[in-house]
Amino acid sequence: MAAVALVFVIWLLACFISPVTGYPGGDVTVACSSMRPQHKHNPQSQVIHNITVDKTMFNPGDQIKVTLSGPRFTGFFIQARNANNLDSDAVGSFSLTDDQVSQVLKCGGVQDSAVSQTNKRRKEQVAFYWIAPSDSPQHIQFLATVVEKYSIYWVKIPGPIISQSSVPFISNKPQTVALPALSPLTKGFSSTGCGSNKFCVRTPSSCDPQKDLQCFFLSFRRKGDSMLIEMSGPVKGYLSFALSHDQWMGDDDVYLCVIDGPTVKINPGYNRGRSPPDVASADVLRDIGWRIEDGILQCSFRRDLHIPDFPERFPLDRSYYIFLADGDADDGLIYRHLRQPLVTSKMHNIADSIEDVGGSRSPLLVKFHGAMMFIAWMTTVNIGVLVARFFKPVWPTSTLFGEKIWFQVHRILMVATMLLTVVAFVLPFLYRGHWSARAGYHPYLGCVVLALAVLQPIIAVFRPPPCSHRRPFFNWTHWGIGTTARIVAVVAIFLGMDLQALDLPDPWDTYTMVGFVLWHVCVDILLEVHSSCLQKGRGKLTEDRIEILKPSIAKDEGHTFRRIVLTIYICGNFAFLITFLAAINQL
């Protein structure tokens, strides 16, 4: 059993090693449209690299020398696009001056329409030729993405504009448009005034976005017939909040702050169901501002309390549940949030009340589900198994309610495990009302655990007497089902800890759970070794003639040691359990 557990732990550790994907060889065709590398970091905003050309006028078929230079960089990606529509596909083709440094790629169905690096060696300058096509737009602008290292990169650096000889030259006007708008936010937000002159929603409770880098913050401050709204959080894609009539996603007034390359888009939206919101024009918002610093995205804007011409914009002087969500975005397009949004526990009128509230990212029923499963499959089942396997000789004659004490303790803890599992299994269905298609393998494993947990006591009822020839078969069956249930339960817990509805802090949750598994395996091995040492040279003294587990040892030998180990194990077990329960309570 110990060997099986060790193999299982090694398998778990291997499963949780996450590979890092990059493109050191420059094959970045997946980013042809966005020109954004798939790095889990925000792009830099201050441009420090330059794109130059050897001529500003061209005719179809001309070759224009393009040079990218600046502080040393490892990767680059360059395209030419229609200067009047920088979201269009790449235009023209490139030829190389040094195929050891750069390579051409196919983007937008056009061969050789982009150029990138061939290796990750650092460089300060690269050059190549752009060939003008016969159907070229009148004005062309070069755009570049530059990577210094995995966490530091720039997206769509605007280069010079070149024009066909037959049309007027437009200088740098499109280039100016392409640059990110300057943000009016010159300093970060603060929690000062929360509960006294502005309504605040924040998590962790009482955090200050000015000091705490992990603080998610939302505030409302009424000024006459309008509301000043500020939101802040450590995000890589987008931050949003919504006003809702219930605690479910759908039919909500949404406000989005989305990172789009070097700039940020702030728009209202409307959520019609469990899908990305319909984004609307920002015309109803004013005094818009944003800033990104140290991985913290902050946005602010003002809107009127009542906007009668836009029924999807809720009046702000009524009571709503407040959602605060974050997630990934790519090229301004948002993805489904990776974890449950923070939701206030009750409805609030942000215009008529000034409060400082928190919220929960996990529904109460799901919290109880997680807590019960932790209690059952970390504590009651493991203590009950250890008592049955190693403590029969410690209380050979002591009884409890007419049965041997070890048996009663084992039976009570196993029944408690079954009841906790049954109740915990029902809670997510009460919360959601149906099977969750987004929960992965976790609910399937939960069904297996429930079936095995209910099957164990049913089999135990038909346990044959010790002298029966069927007793060995029962012992093996009882041990096999119980061991399988424990292993599957641990795997289900590992998967369940990272689900949206119960997203414990990562990677803390994985490391702590691995620590608990190792703790249990070490105690199990210690007691196994102790039993083997005491058993050497002795006959088999067991209440079963044939027993699949280690036989009992002579009376009064090693009992004190076992009691000490059990006491220490229970204390450590409860320490792990309380740690997880406290983490669930903080969600």
MARMAR-284907 format. One record per residue (C-alpha): x, z negated, y negated; residue in three letters. Coordinates in nm, 4 decimals. Example, Ala and Ser with C-alpha at 12.3 -4.5 7.8 and 13.67 -1.06 7.14 Angstrom:
2
        px        pz        py    r
    1.2300   -0.7800    0.4500  ALA
    1.3670   -0.7140    0.1060  SER
//
This chain:
587
        px        pz        py    r
    0.0000    0.0000    0.0000  MET
    0.2816   -0.0895   -0.2401  ALA
    0.4576    0.2410   -0.1716  ALA
    0.1348    0.4318   -0.2353  VAL
    0.0878    0.2486   -0.5634  ALA
    0.4436    0.3243   -0.6753  LEU
    0.3988    0.6937   -0.6001  VAL
    0.0710    0.6863   -0.7910  PHE
    0.2369    0.5286   -1.0974  VAL
    0.5153    0.7898   -1.0944  ILE
    0.2490    1.0625   -1.0759  TRP
    0.0675    0.9114   -1.3726  LEU
    0.3834    0.8981   -1.5804  LEU
    0.4517    1.2632   -1.5021  ALA
    0.0972    1.3596   -1.6018  CYS
    0.1300    1.1998   -1.9439  PHE
    0.4490    1.3777   -2.0444  ILE
    0.3385    1.6317   -2.3064  SER
    0.5395    1.9500   -2.3476  PRO
    0.6261    2.0761   -2.6950  VAL
    0.5519    2.4412   -2.7462  THR
    0.7554    2.6453   -2.9919  GLY
    0.8711    3.0010   -3.0507  TYR
    1.2496    2.9898   -3.1037  PRO
    1.2667    3.3526   -2.9918  GLY
    1.0320    3.4648   -3.2681  GLY
    0.7486    3.6032   -3.0525  ASP
    0.4762    3.4714   -3.2850  VAL
    0.2132    3.7431   -3.2549  THR
   -0.0484    3.4715   -3.1969  VAL
   -0.0064    3.3891   -3.5678  ALA
   -0.0394    3.7450   -3.7007  CYS
   -0.3502    3.6618   -3.9030  SER
   -0.2786    3.3084   -4.0245  SER
    0.1034    3.3445   -4.0380  MET
    0.1039    2.9769   -3.9505  ARG
    0.3245    2.8409   -3.6681  PRO
    0.1503    2.6225   -3.4128  GLN
    0.3390    2.3117   -3.5193  HIS
    0.1557    1.9800   -3.5419  LYS
    0.2672    1.9144   -3.8996  HIS
    0.1460    2.0081   -4.2457  ASN
    0.3268    2.2947   -4.4260  PRO
    0.5371    2.2272   -4.7337  GLN
    0.3878    2.3117   -5.0720  SER
    0.6931    2.3506   -5.2986  GLN
    0.8455    2.6953   -5.2403  VAL
    1.2283    2.7016   -5.2193  ILE
    1.2896    3.0456   -5.0597  HIS
    1.2823    3.3863   -5.2296  ASN
    1.1723    3.7364   -5.1285  ILE
    1.3312    4.0267   -5.3164  THR
    1.2997    4.4078   -5.2979  VAL
    1.5311    4.6862   -5.4128  ASP
    1.2553    4.8848   -5.5857  LYS
    0.9047    4.8158   -5.7182  THR
    0.7615    5.1683   -5.6959  MET
    0.7215    5.3734   -5.3780  PHE
    0.5760    5.6883   -5.2241  ASN
    0.4476    5.7259   -4.8643  PRO
    0.7437    5.7358   -4.6258  GLY
    0.9813    5.5533   -4.8619  ASP
    1.1988    5.2714   -4.7305  GLN
    1.2071    4.9511   -4.9346  ILE
    1.4828    4.6978   -4.8632  LYS
    1.3336    4.3475   -4.8312  VAL
    1.5552    4.0388   -4.8419  THR
    1.4597    3.6802   -4.7633  LEU
    1.7031    3.4141   -4.8855  SER
    1.7225    3.0450   -4.9631  GLY
    1.8318    2.7130   -4.8094  PRO
    1.9278    2.7428   -4.4424  ARG
    1.6345    2.8119   -4.2091  PHE
    1.5890    2.8783   -3.8371  THR
    1.2742    3.0907   -3.8224  GLY
    1.0848    3.3410   -4.0363  PHE
    0.7863    3.5761   -4.0166  PHE
    0.7256    3.8496   -4.2770  ILE
    0.4461    4.0981   -4.3352  GLN
    0.3369    4.3386   -4.6076  ALA
   -0.0307    4.3222   -4.7043  ARG
   -0.2733    4.4746   -4.9503  ASN
   -0.2032    4.2849   -5.2743  ALA
   -0.5719    4.3004   -5.3626  ASN
   -0.6758    4.1479   -5.0290  ASN
   -0.4127    3.9156   -4.8861  LEU
   -0.6405    3.8268   -4.5940  ASP
   -0.6250    4.1850   -4.4652  SER
   -0.4097    4.3091   -4.1754  ASP
   -0.0414    4.3918   -4.2052  ALA
    0.0450    4.7246   -4.3675  VAL
    0.3304    4.9643   -4.2895  GLY
    0.6212    4.9095   -4.0531  SER
    0.9693    4.7596   -4.0595  PHE
    1.3096    4.8820   -3.9424  SER
    1.5984    4.6450   -3.8766  LEU
    1.9453    4.6137   -4.0223  THR
    2.0638    4.3676   -3.7564  ASP
    1.8759    4.3444   -3.4269  ASP
    2.0811    4.0359   -3.3306  GLN
    1.9072    3.8379   -3.6068  VAL
    1.5607    3.9893   -3.6411  SER
    1.3028    4.1786   -3.4369  GLN
    0.9870    4.3783   -3.5100  VAL
    0.6438    4.2764   -3.3817  LEU
    0.3014    4.4363   -3.3500  LYS
    0.0300    4.2842   -3.5700  CYS
   -0.3201    4.4060   -3.6489  GLY
   -0.2812    4.6930   -3.4034  GLY
    0.0078    4.8396   -3.6051  VAL
    0.3409    4.8726   -3.4271  GLN
    0.6448    4.7125   -3.6007  ASP
    0.4234    4.5770   -3.8800  SER
    0.5903    4.2341   -3.8868  ALA
    0.9400    4.0994   -3.8458  VAL
    1.0673    3.7646   -3.7164  SER
    1.3827    3.5929   -3.5891  GLN
    1.5354    3.6500   -3.2457  THR
    1.6919    3.3048   -3.2082  ASN
    1.6962    2.9617   -3.3689  LYS
    2.0425    2.9867   -3.5236  ARG
    2.0397    2.8761   -3.8854  ARG
    2.0689    3.1447   -4.1532  LYS
    2.0551    3.1700   -4.5311  GLU
    1.9619    3.5358   -4.5722  GLN
    1.8035    3.8158   -4.3704  VAL
    1.7301    4.1755   -4.4695  ALA
    1.5364    4.4718   -4.3289  PHE
    1.3520    4.7843   -4.4480  TYR
    0.9787    4.8288   -4.4989  TRP
    0.8501    5.1828   -4.4452  ILE
    0.5463    5.2809   -4.6536  ALA
    0.2654    5.4432   -4.4497  PRO
    0.0793    5.7543   -4.5571  SER
   -0.2445    5.5568   -4.6010  ASP
   -0.0869    5.2711   -4.7911  SER
   -0.2961    5.0664   -5.0377  PRO
   -0.2068    5.1155   -5.4015  GLN
   -0.0387    4.7737   -5.4318  HIS
    0.1593    4.5913   -5.1643  ILE
    0.2717    4.2295   -5.1575  GLN
    0.5161    4.0738   -4.9114  PHE
    0.4354    3.7364   -4.7546  LEU
    0.6751    3.5152   -4.5585  ALA
    0.6531    3.2087   -4.3380  THR
    0.9809    3.0167   -4.3181  VAL
    1.0714    2.7399   -4.0697  VAL
    1.3545    2.4986   -4.1475  GLU
    1.2813    2.2883   -3.8372  LYS
    0.9769    2.2055   -3.6253  TYR
    0.8266    1.9602   -3.8763  SER
    0.9309    2.1415   -4.1966  ILE
    0.7981    2.4887   -4.2705  TYR
    0.6316    2.7007   -4.5409  TRP
    0.3355    2.9360   -4.4891  VAL
    0.2612    3.2621   -4.6722  LYS
    0.5313    3.2364   -4.9372  ILE
    0.4276    3.5048   -5.1913  PRO
    0.6824    3.7746   -5.2551  GLY
    0.7028    4.0565   -5.5114  PRO
    0.4387    4.3260   -5.5524  ILE
    0.5276    4.6925   -5.5227  ILE
    0.2996    4.9792   -5.6252  SER
    0.2595    5.3465   -5.5471  GLN
    0.4175    5.5727   -5.8079  SER
    0.0847    5.7390   -5.8823  SER
   -0.0945    5.4177   -5.9887  VAL
   -0.0340    5.1686   -6.2676  PRO
    0.2070    4.8876   -6.1842  PHE
    0.0336    4.5466   -6.1812  ILE
    0.3371    4.3205   -6.2086  SER
    0.2878    3.9715   -6.0656  ASN
   -0.0839    3.9186   -6.1148  LYS
   -0.1748    3.9087   -5.7437  PRO
    0.1291    3.6919   -5.6801  GLN
    0.0023    3.4372   -5.9300  THR
   -0.3361    3.4354   -5.7598  VAL
   -0.1705    3.3748   -5.4225  ALA
    0.0058    3.0612   -5.5412  LEU
   -0.1769    2.7343   -5.4731  PRO
   -0.3753    2.5976   -5.7610  ALA
   -0.2202    2.2952   -5.9265  LEU
   -0.4002    1.9783   -5.8332  SER
   -0.5161    1.7478   -6.1146  PRO
   -0.4526    1.4459   -5.8891  LEU
   -0.1271    1.2916   -6.0071  THR
   -0.1515    0.9610   -5.8229  LYS
   -0.3038    0.8311   -5.5033  GLY
   -0.6301    0.6477   -5.4510  PHE
   -0.6590    0.2711   -5.4396  SER
   -0.9033    0.0254   -5.2851  SER
   -0.9082   -0.1735   -5.6086  THR
   -1.2715   -0.2152   -5.7139  GLY
   -1.4207   -0.1801   -5.3648  CYS
   -1.7300   -0.3980   -5.3524  GLY
   -1.7187   -0.4683   -5.7268  SER
   -1.7505   -0.1357   -5.9097  ASN
   -1.7557    0.1228   -5.6292  LYS
   -1.8995    0.1635   -5.2802  PHE
   -1.6270    0.1942   -5.0151  CYS
   -1.6095    0.2857   -4.6490  VAL
   -1.2715    0.2296   -4.4869  ARG
   -1.0990    0.1779   -4.1549  THR
   -0.9102   -0.0312   -4.0574  PRO
   -1.1126   -0.2931   -4.2404  SER
   -0.9781   -0.3862   -4.5847  SER
   -0.7015   -0.1231   -4.5695  CYS
   -0.5613    0.0208   -4.8932  ASP
   -0.4896    0.3978   -4.9000  PRO
   -0.2191    0.3301   -5.1573  GLN
   -0.0216    0.1106   -4.9155  LYS
   -0.1427    0.1795   -4.5600  ASP
   -0.0511    0.5251   -4.4265  LEU
   -0.3111    0.4933   -4.1467  GLN
   -0.6013    0.4121   -4.3803  CYS
   -0.9135    0.6301   -4.3767  PHE
   -1.0871    0.5748   -4.7089  PHE
   -1.4075    0.6955   -4.8743  LEU
   -1.5443    0.5708   -5.2069  SER
   -1.8458    0.6425   -5.4290  PHE
   -1.8561    0.5494   -5.7970  ARG
   -2.1684    0.6240   -5.9968  ARG
   -2.1377    0.7435   -6.3538  LYS
   -2.4772    0.8115   -6.5089  GLY
   -2.6544    1.0836   -6.3139  ASP
   -2.3475    1.1879   -6.1162  SER
   -2.1287    1.0424   -5.8424  MET
   -1.7475    1.0475   -5.8270  LEU
   -1.6379    1.0740   -5.4643  ILE
   -1.2875    1.0132   -5.3284  GLU
   -1.1690    1.0417   -4.9683  MET
   -0.8290    0.9943   -4.8122  SER
   -0.6753    0.9917   -4.4661  GLY
   -0.3715    1.0815   -4.2523  PRO
   -0.4855    1.4216   -4.1242  VAL
   -0.3230    1.7529   -4.0314  LYS
   -0.6278    1.9756   -4.0668  GLY
   -0.9338    1.8445   -4.2443  TYR
   -1.1144    1.5346   -4.3630  LEU
   -1.4899    1.5209   -4.4134  SER
   -1.7825    1.2895   -4.4650  PHE
   -2.1538    1.3353   -4.4103  ALA
   -2.4792    1.1705   -4.5114  LEU
   -2.7254    1.1452   -4.2236  SER
   -3.0726    1.0104   -4.1504  HIS
   -2.9564    0.8838   -3.8090  ASP
   -2.6385    0.8056   -3.6191  GLN
   -2.6324    1.1419   -3.4448  TRP
   -2.4612    1.4591   -3.5577  MET
   -2.7125    1.7172   -3.6866  GLY
   -2.9174    1.7870   -4.0029  ASP
   -2.6512    1.6254   -4.2219  ASP
   -2.5238    1.6837   -4.5751  ASP
   -2.1492    1.7436   -4.5222  VAL
   -1.8489    1.7583   -4.7560  TYR
   -1.5231    1.9112   -4.6323  LEU
   -1.1639    1.8840   -4.7491  CYS
   -0.9675    2.1450   -4.5479  VAL
   -0.5952    2.2262   -4.5542  ILE
   -0.5536    2.6042   -4.5827  ASP
   -0.1855    2.6959   -4.5812  GLY
   -0.0272    2.5657   -4.9017  PRO
   -0.3588    2.4806   -5.0637  THR
   -0.6732    2.2783   -4.9916  VAL
   -1.0355    2.3957   -4.9913  LYS
   -1.3129    2.1547   -5.0906  ILE
   -1.6670    2.2647   -5.0079  ASN
   -2.0090    2.1210   -4.9262  PRO
   -2.1751    2.2178   -4.6012  GLY
   -2.4730    2.1529   -4.3819  TYR
   -2.4583    2.0486   -4.0188  ASN
   -2.7485    2.1917   -3.8186  ARG
   -2.6451    2.0502   -3.4816  GLY
   -2.3435    1.9585   -3.2714  ARG
   -2.1411    2.2514   -3.4047  SER
   -1.9200    2.3225   -3.7094  PRO
   -2.1147    2.2995   -4.0352  PRO
   -2.2328    2.5946   -4.2397  ASP
   -1.9970    2.5957   -4.5379  VAL
   -2.1569    2.6500   -4.8789  ALA
   -2.0255    2.7400   -5.2215  SER
   -1.8458    2.4697   -5.4200  ALA
   -2.0491    2.5565   -5.7307  ASP
   -2.2436    2.2292   -5.7047  VAL
   -1.9172    2.0317   -5.7272  LEU
   -1.6997    1.9756   -6.0314  ARG
   -1.3823    1.7929   -6.1329  ASP
   -1.2330    1.8975   -5.7987  ILE
   -0.8844    1.7707   -5.7192  GLY
   -0.6568    1.7234   -5.4198  TRP
   -0.3086    1.6177   -5.3179  ARG
   -0.1018    1.6010   -4.9979  ILE
    0.1843    1.3550   -4.9770  GLU
    0.3561    1.1898   -4.6780  ASP
    0.0983    1.3444   -4.4439  GLY
   -0.1928    1.1915   -4.6398  ILE
   -0.4685    1.4261   -4.7569  LEU
   -0.6674    1.3100   -5.0589  GLN
   -0.9592    1.4875   -5.2259  CYS
   -1.1938    1.4010   -5.5085  SER
   -1.4906    1.5664   -5.6749  PHE
   -1.8069    1.4889   -5.8659  ARG
   -2.1649    1.5951   -5.7913  ARG
   -2.5044    1.5212   -5.9450  ASP
   -2.7315    1.2649   -5.7819  LEU
   -3.0065    1.5268   -5.7576  HIS
   -2.9574    1.9009   -5.6998  ILE
   -3.3157    2.0313   -5.6628  PRO
   -3.2144    2.3992   -5.6304  ASP
   -3.0157    2.3177   -5.3153  PHE
   -3.2359    2.1250   -5.0676  PRO
   -2.9451    2.0895   -4.8242  GLU
   -2.7715    1.8655   -5.0769  ARG
   -2.9325    1.5258   -5.0210  PHE
   -3.0322    1.3083   -5.3194  PRO
   -2.7650    1.0397   -5.3521  LEU
   -3.0018    0.7609   -5.4592  ASP
   -3.1512    0.7191   -5.1098  ARG
   -3.0292    0.5425   -4.7978  SER
   -2.8225    0.7205   -4.5320  TYR
   -2.5850    0.6563   -4.2494  TYR
   -2.2356    0.7590   -4.3559  ILE
   -2.0003    0.9552   -4.1278  PHE
   -1.6261    0.9920   -4.1833  LEU
   -1.4513    1.2471   -3.9595  ALA
   -1.1183    1.4264   -3.9271  ASP
   -0.9762    1.7020   -3.7089  GLY
   -0.7582    2.0107   -3.6831  ASP
   -0.7841    2.3274   -3.8892  ALA
   -0.6121    2.6642   -3.8725  ASP
   -0.6035    2.9098   -4.1589  ASP
   -0.8859    2.7192   -4.3278  GLY
   -1.1098    2.7215   -4.0180  LEU
   -1.2001    2.3790   -3.8829  ILE
   -1.2158    2.2771   -3.5186  TYR
   -1.4333    2.0168   -3.3532  ARG
   -1.3045    1.6685   -3.4339  HIS
   -1.0855    1.5298   -3.1568  LEU
   -1.2329    1.1812   -3.1751  ARG
   -1.5623    1.0195   -3.2585  GLN
   -1.6360    1.0041   -3.6329  PRO
   -1.6548    0.6667   -3.7986  LEU
   -2.0236    0.5810   -3.8468  VAL
   -2.1649    0.2935   -4.0508  THR
   -2.3709    0.0398   -3.8577  SER
   -2.6682    0.0716   -4.0924  LYS
   -2.8071    0.2912   -4.3715  MET
   -2.6751    0.2429   -4.7249  HIS
   -2.7873    0.3498   -5.0714  ASN
   -2.4566    0.4401   -5.2349  ILE
   -2.6138    0.4842   -5.5783  ALA
   -2.7926    0.1506   -5.6062  ASP
   -2.5606   -0.0813   -5.4143  SER
   -2.1921   -0.1621   -5.4389  ILE
   -2.0495   -0.2666   -5.1028  GLU
   -1.7272   -0.2602   -4.9080  ASP
   -1.8149   -0.1654   -4.5520  VAL
   -1.6458   -0.0498   -4.2368  GLY
   -1.7801    0.1329   -3.9397  GLY
   -1.7144    0.2090   -3.5784  SER
   -1.5751    0.5155   -3.4052  ARG
   -1.7276    0.3995   -3.0793  SER
   -2.0983    0.3338   -3.0042  PRO
   -2.1813   -0.0219   -2.8971  LEU
   -2.3097    0.0816   -2.5521  LEU
   -1.9901    0.2763   -2.4857  VAL
   -1.7840   -0.0245   -2.5901  LYS
   -1.9714   -0.2397   -2.3378  PHE
   -1.9183    0.0314   -2.0762  HIS
   -1.5427    0.0265   -2.1322  GLY
   -1.5212   -0.3534   -2.1447  ALA
   -1.7140   -0.3969   -1.8189  MET
   -1.5026   -0.1391   -1.6373  MET
   -1.1828   -0.3078   -1.7551  PHE
   -1.3100   -0.6475   -1.6374  ILE
   -1.4197   -0.5095   -1.3007  ALA
   -1.1238   -0.2876   -1.2107  TRP
   -0.8408   -0.4748   -1.3798  MET
   -0.9372   -0.8334   -1.3064  THR
   -1.2118   -0.9234   -1.0584  THR
   -1.1278   -0.6623   -0.7944  VAL
   -0.7512   -0.7212   -0.8003  ASN
   -0.7739   -1.1001   -0.7854  ILE
   -1.0304   -1.0751   -0.5079  GLY
   -0.8055   -0.8444   -0.3026  VAL
   -0.4958   -1.0638   -0.3426  LEU
   -0.6876   -1.3744   -0.2358  VAL
   -0.8173   -1.2008    0.0792  ALA
   -0.4786   -1.0561    0.1756  ARG
   -0.2414   -1.3437    0.1103  PHE
   -0.4315   -1.6729    0.0759  PHE
   -0.6118   -1.7162    0.4080  LYS
   -0.3561   -1.9724    0.5313  PRO
   -0.3446   -2.1560    0.1978  VAL
   -0.6993   -2.2908    0.2439  TRP
   -0.7370   -2.2794    0.6260  PRO
   -1.0069   -2.5466    0.6540  THR
   -1.1450   -2.5759    0.3003  SER
   -1.4966   -2.4440    0.2602  THR
   -1.7264   -2.3456   -0.0221  LEU
   -2.1016   -2.3236    0.0426  PHE
   -2.0411   -2.3301    0.4165  GLY
   -1.7782   -2.0536    0.4282  GLU
   -1.3997   -2.0572    0.4034  LYS
   -1.2952   -2.0798    0.0408  ILE
   -1.0815   -1.7636    0.0426  TRP
   -1.3738   -1.5666    0.1827  PHE
   -1.6196   -1.7015   -0.0735  GLN
   -1.3824   -1.6265   -0.3626  VAL
   -1.3253   -1.2760   -0.2284  HIS
   -1.6968   -1.2133   -0.1782  ARG
   -1.7965   -1.3489   -0.5219  ILE
   -1.5376   -1.1365   -0.7021  LEU
   -1.6230   -0.8227   -0.5048  MET
   -1.9960   -0.8623   -0.5733  VAL
   -1.9150   -0.9196   -0.9412  ALA
   -1.7081   -0.5980   -0.9394  THR
   -1.9975   -0.4032   -0.7892  MET
   -2.2548   -0.5413   -1.0372  LEU
   -2.0286   -0.4781   -1.3369  LEU
   -1.9696   -0.1219   -1.2173  THR
   -2.3402   -0.0504   -1.1690  VAL
   -2.4347   -0.1818   -1.5142  VAL
   -2.1395   -0.0111   -1.6844  ALA
   -2.2235    0.3191   -1.5142  PHE
   -2.5756    0.3190   -1.6619  VAL
   -2.4755    0.2419   -2.0238  LEU
   -2.3363    0.5855   -2.1240  PRO
   -2.6539    0.7519   -1.9976  PHE
   -2.8640    0.5109   -2.2044  LEU
   -2.6545    0.6019   -2.5096  TYR
   -2.6413    0.9783   -2.4682  ARG
   -2.9564    1.0362   -2.2643  GLY
   -2.7956    1.2981   -2.0406  HIS
   -2.4777    1.4001   -1.8611  TRP
   -2.1846    1.4617   -2.0970  SER
   -2.0300    1.8048   -2.0507  ALA
   -1.7391    1.7152   -2.2797  ARG
   -1.6150    1.4120   -2.0873  ALA
   -1.4027    1.6108   -1.8428  GLY
   -1.3359    1.4582   -1.5014  TYR
   -1.4045    1.1023   -1.6126  HIS
   -1.7792    1.0891   -1.5276  PRO
   -1.7198    1.2592   -1.1910  TYR
   -1.4591    0.9991   -1.0995  LEU
   -1.6994    0.7327   -1.2226  GLY
   -1.9584    0.8547   -0.9738  CYS
   -1.7025    0.8276   -0.6935  VAL
   -1.6089    0.4740   -0.7990  VAL
   -1.9747    0.3691   -0.8141  LEU
   -2.0474    0.5111   -0.4678  ALA
   -1.7462    0.3370   -0.3118  LEU
   -1.8175    0.0094   -0.4933  ALA
   -2.1747    0.0020   -0.3584  VAL
   -2.0676    0.1142   -0.0119  LEU
   -1.8159   -0.1687    0.0356  GLN
   -2.0620   -0.4627    0.0461  PRO
   -2.3016   -0.2602    0.2611  ILE
   -2.0262   -0.2081    0.5188  ILE
   -1.9260   -0.5749    0.4910  ALA
   -2.2764   -0.6812    0.5947  VAL
   -2.2181   -0.5152    0.9330  PHE
   -1.8745   -0.6699    0.9875  ARG
   -1.8303   -0.7307    1.3620  PRO
   -1.7021   -1.0683    1.4931  PRO
   -1.3225   -1.1196    1.5197  PRO
   -1.3144   -1.0659    1.8954  CYS
   -1.5103   -0.7397    1.8883  SER
   -1.3329   -0.4197    1.9876  HIS
   -1.4846   -0.2649    1.6746  ARG
   -1.3107   -0.5102    1.4429  ARG
   -0.9930   -0.2984    1.3917  PRO
   -1.2055    0.0008    1.2957  PHE
   -1.3930   -0.2132    1.0442  PHE
   -1.0679   -0.3505    0.8998  ASN
   -0.9215   -0.0060    0.8450  TRP
   -1.2451    0.1306    0.6989  THR
   -1.2889   -0.1669    0.4664  HIS
   -0.9278   -0.1452    0.3488  TRP
   -0.9349    0.2349    0.3068  GLY
   -1.2543    0.2461    0.1012  ILE
   -1.1425   -0.0429   -0.1181  GLY
   -0.7980    0.1051   -0.1819  THR
   -0.9443    0.4469   -0.2616  THR
   -1.1937    0.2924   -0.5031  ALA
   -0.9177    0.1037   -0.6874  ARG
   -0.6943    0.4102   -0.7227  ILE
   -0.9793    0.6351   -0.8415  VAL
   -1.0939    0.3648   -1.0850  ALA
   -0.7469    0.3425   -1.2414  VAL
   -0.7329    0.7224   -1.2834  VAL
   -1.0829    0.7158   -1.4387  ALA
   -0.9707    0.4447   -1.6815  ILE
   -0.6657    0.6476   -1.7844  PHE
   -0.8898    0.9478   -1.8580  LEU
   -1.1624    0.7419   -2.0238  GLY
   -0.9324    0.5717   -2.2736  MET
   -0.8782    0.9006   -2.4621  ASP
   -1.2370    1.0264   -2.4699  LEU
   -1.3966    1.0665   -2.8122  GLN
   -1.6495    0.7869   -2.7666  ALA
   -1.3801    0.5326   -2.6695  LEU
   -1.0544    0.6621   -2.8128  ASP
   -0.8059    0.3767   -2.7828  LEU
   -0.4847    0.4052   -2.9869  PRO
   -0.2508    0.6610   -2.8320  ASP
    0.0094    0.6328   -2.6808  PRO
   -0.0266    0.2543   -2.6872  TRP
   -0.3165    0.2654   -2.4418  ASP
   -0.1229    0.4708   -2.1857  THR
    0.1895    0.2555   -2.2011  TYR
   -0.0118   -0.0664   -2.1778  THR
   -0.2122    0.0570   -1.8808  MET
    0.1053    0.1721   -1.7046  VAL
    0.2490   -0.1736   -1.7753  GLY
   -0.0513   -0.3354   -1.6101  PHE
   -0.0235   -0.1121   -1.3021  VAL
    0.3467   -0.1966   -1.2694  LEU
    0.2670   -0.5668   -1.3146  TRP
    0.0134   -0.5590   -1.0324  HIS
    0.2406   -0.3551   -0.8028  VAL
    0.5326   -0.5962   -0.8587  CYS
    0.3192   -0.9003   -0.7726  VAL
    0.1809   -0.7202   -0.4683  ASP
    0.5334   -0.6356   -0.3458  ILE
    0.6535   -0.9920   -0.4108  LEU
    0.3780   -1.1419   -0.1973  LEU
    0.4344   -0.8798    0.0750  GLU
    0.8064   -0.9609    0.0921  VAL
    0.7327   -1.3328    0.0917  HIS
    0.4884   -1.2934    0.3810  SER
    0.7351   -1.0845    0.5795  SER
    1.0153   -1.3365    0.5340  CYS
    0.7994   -1.6278    0.6524  LEU
    0.6543   -1.4278    0.9386  GLN
    0.9815   -1.3339    1.1043  LYS
    1.0194   -1.4900    1.4464  GLY
    0.6666   -1.6306    1.4479  ARG
    0.3665   -1.5339    1.6526  GLY
    0.0673   -1.3767    1.4996  LYS
   -0.1596   -1.6516    1.3745  LEU
   -0.4626   -1.4675    1.2508  THR
   -0.8355   -1.5107    1.2797  GLU
   -0.8573   -1.1467    1.3958  ASP
   -0.6882   -1.0435    1.7178  ARG
   -0.5930   -0.7135    1.5554  ILE
   -0.5459   -0.7017    1.1809  GLU
   -0.4215   -0.4143    0.9704  ILE
   -0.2890   -0.6431    0.6978  LEU
   -0.0009   -0.8899    0.7209  LYS
   -0.0848   -1.1758    0.9554  PRO
   -0.1119   -1.5336    0.8379  SER
    0.1856   -1.7634    0.8701  ILE
    0.2313   -2.1151    0.9884  ALA
    0.0407   -2.3875    0.8169  LYS
    0.1832   -2.5455    0.4968  ASP
    0.4761   -2.2984    0.4679  GLU
    0.5095   -2.1114    0.1381  GLY
    0.1726   -2.2261    0.0064  HIS
    0.3110   -2.3706   -0.3172  THR
    0.4978   -2.0503   -0.3935  PHE
    0.1836   -1.8450   -0.3385  ARG
   -0.0226   -2.0708   -0.5625  ARG
    0.2375   -2.0374   -0.8398  ILE
    0.2458   -1.6586   -0.8055  VAL
   -0.1350   -1.6395   -0.8095  LEU
   -0.1522   -1.8572   -1.1208  THR
    0.1061   -1.6454   -1.3025  ILE
   -0.0667   -1.3259   -1.1908  TYR
   -0.4066   -1.4419   -1.3149  ILE
   -0.2570   -1.5408   -1.6528  CYS
   -0.0836   -1.2034   -1.6874  GLY
   -0.3936   -1.0211   -1.5727  ASN
   -0.6064   -1.1950   -1.8335  PHE
   -0.3424   -1.1204   -2.1003  ALA
   -0.3697   -0.7468   -2.0296  PHE
   -0.7487   -0.7673   -2.0127  LEU
   -0.7813   -0.9527   -2.3444  ILE
   -0.5457   -0.7011   -2.5064  THR
   -0.7685   -0.4101   -2.4048  PHE
   -1.0903   -0.5926   -2.4971  LEU
   -0.9471   -0.6702   -2.8424  ALA
   -0.8557   -0.3023   -2.8879  ALA
   -1.2100   -0.1978   -2.7933  ILE
   -1.3529   -0.4483   -3.0394  ASN
   -1.1442   -0.2944   -3.3206  GLN
   -1.2817    0.0576   -3.2711  LEU
//
